[in-house]
Amino acid sequence: MKEVKVRNKVKISRINNGNLTQTQLAKQVGVTRQTMNLIESEKYNPSIKICLLICRELDQPLNQLFWLED
């Protein structure tokens, strides 16, 4: 089976959305800053719940922030 990666634009959206820091967004979502850093650097695949919370905080649809790449 081919490896599929989860890609995201969380960092760009976070900066464009009031220039939030990783710490601020992490607190709003309920994760640590370290976890937010791993999500933004695509080294950690968050649960769908965390993805949806990030989308809500950044006022972006899921498919704008997260997608699959072959």
Buried (B, 14 or more C-beta within 10 A) or exposed (E): EEEEEBEBBBBEBBEEEEEBEBEBBBBBBEBEBEBBBBBBEBEBBBEEEBBBBBBEBBEBEEEEBBEEEE
